[in-house]
């Protein structure tokens, strides 16, 4: 494949990955702040769907297209590329439990909505953990974007 096509795929994929993560985090955080069980159940369902439709494919496309670009450009797996991969892996290690948490949070919220009961304390524990895992994942992706653009070393 042509370098420009792969690079475009890589950029679009990274944008989808970052945008989906930021967008779903914002809407989930807002729903949680509302404490409205119906809004939380609806939002959590959509967040899980967005992860399957957008995040998962980009998690595969990013390293594959990045590797192809590295090979086509004749770059070694050192410096900013190695750091980007490490930070991408860190974000991924945060994302895996986040996906599990989102699925559990959706189920708990849907059950609470169906039974017209408040969210159980475990929901709020999951929400705190979800937020705490999002901070290093988001920070890592910001640095990865910088490294991809600046290629500082």
C-alpha positions as CSV (number, residue, x, y, z in Angstrom):
1,X,0.0,0.0,0.0
2,X,1.1,3.5,-0.6
3,X,2.8,5.4,2.3
4,X,0.3,8.3,2.1
5,X,-2.7,6.0,2.2
6,X,-1.3,4.1,5.3
7,X,-0.4,7.4,7.0
8,X,-3.9,8.7,6.3
9,X,-5.4,5.5,7.8
10,X,-3.1,5.9,10.8
11,X,-4.1,9.5,11.4
12,X,-7.9,8.9,10.9
13,X,-7.7,5.9,13.2
14,X,-5.8,7.8,15.9
15,X,-8.4,10.6,15.7
16,X,-11.2,8.1,16.0
17,X,-9.5,6.4,18.9
18,X,-8.8,9.7,20.8
19,X,-12.2,11.3,19.9
20,X,-14.2,8.2,20.9
21,X,-12.4,8.0,24.1
22,X,-12.7,11.6,25.0
23,X,-16.4,11.8,23.9
24,X,-17.5,8.7,25.7
25,X,-15.6,9.7,28.8
26,X,-17.3,13.1,28.8
27,X,-20.8,11.7,28.3
28,X,-20.4,9.0,30.9
29,X,-19.0,11.4,33.4
30,X,-21.9,13.8,32.8
31,X,-24.4,11.0,33.1
32,X,-22.8,9.9,36.4
33,X,-22.9,13.5,37.7
34,X,-26.6,13.7,37.0
35,X,-27.3,10.6,39.1
36,X,-30.3,10.0,36.8
37,X,-30.4,6.2,36.6
38,X,-32.2,6.2,33.2
39,X,-29.6,8.6,31.7
40,X,-26.8,6.6,33.2
41,X,-28.2,3.3,31.8
42,X,-28.7,4.8,28.4
43,X,-25.3,6.4,28.2
44,X,-23.5,3.4,29.5
45,X,-25.1,1.3,26.8
46,X,-24.0,3.7,24.1
47,X,-20.5,3.9,25.6
48,X,-20.1,0.2,25.5
49,X,-21.3,0.1,21.9
50,X,-18.9,2.9,20.9
51,X,-16.0,1.0,22.3
52,X,-16.9,-2.1,20.2
53,X,-17.6,-0.1,17.1
54,X,-14.8,2.5,17.2
55,X,-12.2,1.9,19.9
56,X,-11.6,-1.8,19.3
57,X,-10.9,-1.5,15.5
58,X,-8.6,1.4,16.1
59,X,-6.7,-0.4,18.8
60,X,-5.9,-3.0,16.1
61,X,-5.3,-0.5,13.2
62,X,-3.0,1.8,15.2
63,X,-0.1,-0.6,15.8
64,X,-0.5,-2.3,12.4
65,X,-0.5,0.9,10.4
66,X,2.2,2.4,12.7
67,X,4.4,-0.7,12.1
68,X,3.8,-0.4,8.3
69,X,4.8,3.3,8.3
70,X,7.9,2.5,10.4
71,X,9.0,-0.2,7.9
72,X,8.2,1.9,4.8
73,X,10.1,4.9,6.2
74,X,13.0,2.8,7.2
75,X,12.9,3.9,10.8
76,X,14.2,1.8,13.7
77,X,12.0,0.7,16.6
78,X,13.7,3.2,19.0
79,X,13.3,6.7,20.3
80,X,9.9,8.3,19.9
81,X,8.5,5.2,18.2
82,X,9.4,3.0,21.2
83,X,8.0,5.5,23.6
84,X,4.8,5.8,21.6
85,X,4.4,2.0,21.7
86,X,5.0,1.9,25.4
87,X,2.5,4.6,26.1
88,X,0.0,3.0,23.7
89,X,0.4,-0.2,25.7
90,X,-0.1,1.6,28.9
91,X,-3.3,3.1,27.6
92,X,-4.4,-0.3,26.4
93,X,-3.7,-1.9,29.8
94,X,-6.0,0.8,31.3
95,X,-8.6,0.4,28.6
96,X,-9.1,-3.4,29.1
97,X,-10.4,-3.1,32.7
98,X,-12.4,0.0,31.7
99,X,-14.3,-2.0,29.1
100,X,-15.1,-4.6,31.7
101,X,-16.2,-1.8,34.1
102,X,-18.4,-0.2,31.5
103,X,-20.2,-3.4,30.8
104,X,-20.7,-4.0,34.5
105,X,-21.8,-0.4,35.0
106,X,-24.3,-0.7,32.2
107,X,-25.8,-3.9,33.6
108,X,-26.1,-2.4,37.1
109,X,-27.7,0.7,35.7
110,X,-30.1,-1.2,33.5
111,X,-31.1,-3.4,36.4
112,X,-31.6,-0.4,38.7
113,X,-33.7,1.3,36.0
114,X,-35.9,-1.8,35.5
115,X,-36.4,-2.3,39.2
116,X,-36.8,1.5,39.8
117,X,-34.1,1.3,42.5
118,X,-31.1,3.5,43.1
119,X,-27.7,2.5,41.8
120,X,-25.9,0.1,44.2
121,X,-22.7,1.3,46.0
122,X,-20.6,-1.0,43.8
123,X,-21.7,1.0,40.8
124,X,-20.1,4.1,42.3
125,X,-17.0,2.2,43.2
126,X,-16.7,1.0,39.5
127,X,-17.3,4.6,38.4
128,X,-14.4,5.9,40.5
129,X,-12.1,3.1,39.2
130,X,-13.2,3.8,35.7
131,X,-12.3,7.5,36.1
132,X,-8.9,6.7,37.8
133,X,-8.0,4.4,34.9
134,X,-9.0,7.0,32.3
135,X,-6.6,9.6,33.6
136,X,-3.3,7.7,32.8
137,X,-4.9,6.3,29.5
138,X,-5.9,9.8,28.4
139,X,-2.6,11.3,29.4
140,X,-0.6,8.6,27.6
141,X,-2.6,9.2,24.4
142,X,-1.9,13.0,24.6
143,X,1.9,12.3,24.8
144,X,1.6,9.7,21.9
145,X,0.0,12.4,19.8
146,X,2.8,14.8,20.6
147,X,5.4,12.2,19.8
148,X,3.8,11.3,16.5
149,X,3.7,15.0,15.4
150,X,7.0,16.2,16.9
151,X,9.2,13.1,16.5
152,X,11.5,14.7,19.0
153,X,14.1,11.9,19.2
